[in-house]
Amino acid sequence: MERIAESDEAFRRRVEAEPLPCNLGALLDQAVERFADDPAWVFVEQDLPALSWRDLSELVSRSANAFAAMGVRKGSHVGVMLPNIPQSLAAWLGLARLGARMIPINPGYTPDELKYWLTDGDAEFLLMDGAKFDTFLAVEKDAPLLSRERMAIWGDPIDGFKHWQNLLDTASPSFSEGETVDIDDIVSIQYTSGSTGWPKGCLLSHRYWIVCGKVVSEMWPGLKRIQCDLPFYYMGPLWRFTMAAFQGAALYVPPAYSLSRFRERVRDYEYDMAWMTNPVAMLEPAPIEDEHKLTMIATFGMGPSLQSSIAGRYKVPVRDAFGMTEIGFAIGCRLNDDRSVGIGTCGKILPLREGKIADPEGNELPDGEIGELCITGPGILQGYYKKKEATDGAFHGRWFRTGDLARRDADGYYYIVGRIKDMIRRSAENISVTEVESALSTLSEIEDVAVHGVKDEKRGEEVKACLVLKEGKTPQDLPPEAVLDHARGHLARFKVPRYIQYYTVFPRTGSNKIAKKRLQDGEGQVLTGTFDATTGAWSEPPFGKAGDA
């Protein structure tokens, strides 16, 4: 309680003065020493026994030794394409023990997406779910650094390939340190959607993840049962692991996220912490919301009215935070900060981070003025892999430019007011409009395409594709269903547009670029109404020139 009540200044001084483990392996060793037989991984809605911290450590050691037997060494690039299973987390930590670099890959990716991840990330080894083997076969010839001898399959065995479970079973359950692994060595190439082109690989170090876990465990202390329902190829579960390792908490991991089962899981598994998204907060209030053991709820960018609503309904502290793949956690509301609820803030700058609001030249602006949020501190990304120009453009000196417009008040609270980046945020996913545009532009009937976000109460934003067809082509030649089928073949499901509208002419800038802001505001000569893929219905008029919108 004394730590919860300490002042912001004392909180920062204490956290920044405390030593950090020298790498992720040392963090795991520290957790085993302190919490050996306590649960580390609890299976949600699966009839399987929990893994203790000792069990997890043994699985990590076996994973490290299995990778070493495959030829993985310090600095090796290893793709990991697995579902939500302990072997996914253990693969990352096993690679961390070796000093290798994991490239996490979504098993739901299309061949085009898998090809990009493998080639852009220079993957030399691959551990993948055998259920997705056909996806690999479609791109095998395009991944020159990979060979079948450097691959392992999880699940049913496949002839000619190493079987991961066999490698684990024959590997030693203890690990002997080899090459020195430093806290600033790269351990992850974590891809993040940007506003230009394909996603970029963030070079993230051991320090990055350790700082995330340390700061969040101090900001929200005393937790033992942490909801963890996102896939382990995203960053969320990885920093939740490091957070849990500092506290001796257990991760409660279901096979997949479920909106309809969210409240039942909170009740049945007695989580003491849950992350709540807008769709959960917008569920109709129900008696089950009183049947929980939560001690707090975390949100990310939730509006003040929704945040106040769930605080009243669940009767526990609700705390917001701000972070990005590039910087980890940078801003947050501590557990003792009741004032932050319902005022629209994401919190104050956290220990081991500095923040400022800057003008386009990087000069700091006074409190109250809106500018770009810039963050710096030990452990933020070391750059985008193989993308020097993008890396240079992302920094003003030592300051990372988040691309978010924000302001800070006189008390040090930060408020996100918009985004500079041309990106759509649908639920918890960041979607590059350029990536969607690139996929749709390969349709031979399309002359021009512009993708933008549409505000949505449930998901924050939805994806809308605006199309200009080639001369002589009509929407009957390329109906929405054909556009959607094409998108599903080239994009992950969450990136597929919900809305489609046909135009005769796009509004353009003086330099002949598409004026997307004007497009979003309804300008341009529309040819049709808007097709909604969710309802399968058109807004009026379905076809025929509608004139200026």
N, C-alpha and C positions, 0 to 999 in steps of 0.2 A: 504493500500500500504506500510505503514511503516513496518508492520510485515512481509510482503512478502520479503522486501529488507534487513531485519536484517541478521547479520552474523550467520553462523552455531553455533558458540559458544553462542551468545546472544539468539538464537532460543532455544537451549538446556536448557540454564539457566532459561529462562522464562517459558517454558512448564513444566519443572520439579518442578518449585517453585509454580505453581498454584494448588490449592486444587482440589481434585476429589470428585464427589458425593459419598455418603457412600455405595450405592448399585445401581442396575439397576432401581429399583423403584424410587429412588431419582433422577436419571438421567431423567426418564420419567416425573416426577413431575416438574423438572426444565425446561424441554422443554415445558410443558403445560403452565407454568407460563410465559414463554417468547414468545411462538409462538402459543397460544391457538387455534386460528381459522385459522391459516395457514395450507395448506395441508400437511399431513404426508404420505399418501398412495394414489397414483393415479393409477387407473386401466387402463392398456394399452390394447387396442383392445377389451374392454368390456364396455358395455353400463351401467355403474354403477357410482354413484356419488363418488367423492373423500372423503376420511376420513380425518378430521382435527386432529390435535394433541389432541384436547379435545375429539373427537369421539374415537380415538384410546385408550386414557386413560380410557374411560368408558368401552370399550370392554375388556381391560386388567383387570379392576376391576371385571367385571362380570365373566371373566375367572377364576380369583383367587378365587372368592366366589364359583363358580361352582365346581372347583377342591376340595375346602375345604369341600363342601357338600358331595363329593364322599369319603372323608376320607383322602385326601392328607394333609400331614403335613410337617414341616421342616425336610429335609433330605430324604423325600420319593423319590423313583426312578420312573419316569413317562415316558413311551414311547409315542412319538407323531409322528404319521404316517399320515400326511396330505399333500394335494397338495398346490400349491402357492395361498393361500388365506389369508386374514387378520387374520382369526382365528388361523392360524399357528403361526404367530409372536405373537399374543396376548396370545396364550397358553404358549409360552416360558416366556413372561414377567409376566403372571399371576403366573406361577410356581416360578419365581424369587421373586415375592412379598411374597410368602409363605415360601421362603427359601428351596424349593424343587429342585430336579435335573432332568433336561430334558434329555432324550435319544432320539435324533432325528433319525427317521427311514425313509428310502426311500420307498415310496409306491410301487415302481417297483420291490422290492426285491422278490426273490423266497422264498418258504417255508424254505429251508435250511438257507438262509441268515437271514430271520426274526427270526427263532429259535435261531440263534447265538446271534443276537442283544438283544433279550429278556432275554435269559439265562445268557449270559456273563455280561450284564448290570444289572442283578437282578431287572428287571422291575416289580414293584408291581401294577402299574396302566397302562392303555393304552387308548389313544384317537386315533381313527383311522378312515380313510376314509372307509365308508361302501362298496364302490365299490371294495375294496380289501379284503372283509370279508372272501372269500374262502381261501385266503392265511393263515389267522389266524386259520381257522378251521383245516387246515392241520398240525398245530403245537401246537394246544391248549393243548394237553395232555403233551407236553414237556416243558411247561412254568409253573412250580409248584407255583410260587409266585403270578401268576395272577388268578383271578376268574372273572366270568362274571359280578359279582356285582361291580367290580372295573374297568369296561370298559365303554367307551362311544363311540357312533358312530356318525360320521359326514355324512350328506347326507340323503338318504332315511332311515326311521326308520327300525329297525330289531327287531322282537319280542324277548323279554327277555333281551334286552340291553337298557341301558340309551341312550337317544338321546341328543347329545351335544347342539343342538340349543334350545331344550326345557329347558335344564339346564341354558343356557345363558339367555333365556327370563325371567326366574323366579328368577335369581340371582340379587342381589343389584348392581346398577351401581356405588356405592361408596365402597371403601375398607378401613377397619379399621385395622391398623397395629396390628399384634399379636406378635409372637416371634421375637426377634431382629435378623435382617439379616445383617451380617457383610460383608464388601467388599471382604474379603478373603474366604467367604463361597463358596463351590462348587455350581454352577448353571447349568453346562452342563457336560454330559459325551459324548464327541464328538469323534466319531470313525474315525480313520485315518488308511489308508492302510500302513502296514509296509513291510519290506523285508522278514520277517520270520513269517509264519503262518497266521492266521486270523487277521483282523484289531484289533487295540488296542484302548480302550476307554480312551481318554485324560480327566483328571480331570481339568476342567477349572472353574475359579472363576469369581465372579462379577468383580473383579479388572481386570482380563484378558480382558474382553469385553470393559470395560470402558477405559482402557489404549489404546486399539486398536482405539476406536472411537475418543478419545482425540487427539492422535498423528496424525492420518490421517486427521482429520479436521484441524489441525494446519499446516500440510505439504501441504495440498491442500485446502486452505480456500476459502470462498466466494461462495460456491455452493448452488444452490436451487433446481435443478431438476436432480436427480441422477438415472441413469439407474440401474435397479436391476432385471435382468432376469434369475438369477440362482435360483434353488429350495431352499426353506427355511430349508431343512434338511442338507444343507451344511453350512459351517461357513461364506461364503462370504456375504450373505444377512444379517446375524446377526451383523457383524461388520459394514456393511453399515448402518444399523439402528442406531447403537450407534454414528457413524459418523454424520448421519443426525440429531440426537437429539442434538448434540453440535452446529450444524450450523442452525437448523431450516429449513433444506432442506426436500424435498418430495422424497420418493422412488417411481419410476415409474415401476410398476410390471405387466408384461404380464403373460398369463397363462403358457407359456413355452418359452424357448429360440428358436430363429429362425435365422439361418444364412441368409436365403434368404430375411427376412424382417428387418434385422438389420439396414440398412441404411434408409429405409423408416420410421422406428420408431424414429430414431435419428432426422430426419427431421420433421415428423408429430407432435411429442410430445415435440420438442424443448429442448431436454436434454442439460444441460450445461456441463455434464460430462458423459463419456462412457468408459467402459472397453473394450479394443480391443484385440481379440485373433489373432493368426496367420491366421486361415481361413478367418477372416474378412479382415485382412490386405492384403491377397492374392487375394481378389476379383478384377476383372478387374476394373481399374479406370473408373468412370462414372460421368456425370454432377451432379448427385444427391449429390456427395461429396462436392459440393459447397453450397448446400442448407441446412445449419445447423446453430445452435446457440451454438455450443460447445465452451467452454472456455478452455477445456483441454481434453486430452485422457490419460488414464492410461493403462499401459501394465505390464505384469509379465513375465520376462525372454525372451522378444522378442529380436531376433537377431538385430544387429546394422543396417544392410542394410534395413530390413523391417521397423524398427523404423524410420529411416531417410526418407524412402519413404512415410509413412503415415503423418509424420510431414510436408512434402512438399505438399502432396495432400490435407490435411485438414486445413493447415495453422494455427494450434494452437499448444500450448506446448504439447509435448508427454513426459510422465514421467514414468519411470520404478520403480519397488519396489520388495522386497523379503520378504516373510513370510511363515510360516508353521502353521498347526493346533496347534502344541505344543508351539509355541512362539509368535503367532500373528505377527504383523508387526514389523520387526527388522531393515530393511534397506530400504531406499527410496530416491528418487530424489525430492527435493522441487520444488515448482512452479517457483522459480527464478533461477533454475539451468539449464540454457540453454546449458551449457558445456556438460552435461551428455548425450545429444541426439546423438545416432549414434556411441558411443565409446564402447558399450558392457557392461556398468556398470549397476548394479541394484541400485546404490546409495551409500549413507553414513549411518553410524549407526544413528538411530533415538533417540530422547529423551526417557528416561526410559528404554533404552536397552544399553548393552555393547556387543562388539564383539571382537573376536580375531581369528587368523588363527593359528591352533595348529598342532603339530606332534601327532603321535598315543598315546603318553604318556600324552598329554594335555599341553605340553610346548608351549608357544607362539613363533611363527616364525617371522622372520623379514619381513618387507614390501617387496613385490615382489616374495616371496617364496609361493609355493602352498602347502596347507595343508587342514585340516578339518575346516570348519566354525563352530565356537562355539559361542553361544549366552546366555546371562543371563540378568536378570532384574526383577523388581517387576511384578507379575501377570502371569509369564509363567506357563506352566502346573505344577500341584502339583504331577504328577505321572500318570502312566497308571493303570487303575482300575484293581485290583486283579492280577497285574503282576509286582511283586517286582523285579524279575530278569531283566525284560525288562527295568524297571525304573532305576535300578542301572546301567545297561549297557548304558543307554542313557545320563548319566551325568559323567563329570569329576568334582567332587566337586559340585560347584554351577553352572557350565557351562553345558548347554545342547549341546550335539553333534548332529548337524543337519544331518550328513551323506553326506553333500555336500562338494566337493572339491572347494576351492576358493583361491583367492589371493587378497591382498590389496595393492594399490599403495601409493606413498608418500603423496598424497593429501587426503587420507582417503576414496577413492572410492573402492568399493568391486566388484569383478568380479567372477561369478560362472563359473567354468571350467568343471565340471563333477559331478558325483554322486558316492558315495561309496555304497549306499544302492542298493540292487537288486530290483529295482522298475521300472515300466514302467509308463511314463507320457504321456497319450493320451489325446490331447486337454487339458481340465482343470482337468482331472481325474487322480488320482494316483491309480495304479493297482499293487497289490502285486503278484509277479510271483508265489509265493508259494501257494497262494489261488487258482490261475488258475490251477496250477499243481495238487493240491489236488483234485479239481473237476474232472479233466480229468483222473486221476489215478484210479478212481473208475470203469472205463470201463474195462470189463473183458479181452478184447483182448490186452490191453496195458501192456507191460513189464516195460517200463520206459518212462518218459516224462520230457522234459526240455522246459521251456518257457522263451523267452527273447524279448527284444524290437527291432524293426526294424525302422530305421530312415524314417520319412515321411514328405514331404514338407508341407502338409496341416495340419496334426495333431501333428507334433512333433515326435511322435513315434506310431507305430502300434504293436499289439500283435502277436507274432509268436509262434506256438506250434510245437515242434520237438518230434516225436514219434518213439519209438522202440516197435514193436509188439512182442507178445509172439511167441515162436517157433511153426511153422506150420501155423501161421496166416499171411495173406497178406493184402495189402490195399484194395483189393476187399472184404475182410471179414469185414473191418472197414473203409469204404470210408469217405472222408472228411465231407460229408453231415451228416453222423451219428455222427461224432465227434462234429460238430457244433450244432446239435439238442440236444445232451447231455449237451453241455456247456450252451445252452440257458435255459435249465431246472434247472441249478444249479448256474448260475451266472447272475448278472445284465448285461444288454445288452452291456454296454461300456467295460465290461471285456472279452467278447467273442472274441476268436482269429480271426484275419483277415486271417492270413497265417497258412498253415499246411504243414509240410514236414515229410516224413517217412525216417527213418534211419535204417541201420542194426546194427551199432555200434556207440556209442557216444565217443568222446574223453574224457579221464579221467585224474585226477591228480594222484600223487603218493599215495595219501590216498584213491584212488578209488572213489573220488567225480567227478561228471560231470564237465568238464572244460568248463563252459559256455562262457568264453571269447573266447576260441578257437572255440567253436561252432558258435558264432557270426561272427568270422573271416572266417568261411567257412570250418573248419576242420571237419573230421568225414566221415564215409562211408555212403553216401546218397543212399537211395533205390529209391527215386522218385524225380521229380521236386517239385516245391512249388505250392500249390493250393492257389489261391486268392479268398476268399469268396465274395469280393466285385464284382469282374468281373465274377466269376464262371469258371475261366480259369486256366489251368496249365502252368507253365513254363516248358520247355523241360528238360529232358524227362518225360512224365507223369508216366510211370511205367517201372520197370526193373532196375537192379542195375546200378548205374551211376559211381561207383568207388569213389575214394577220391575227395572231393570237393576242 
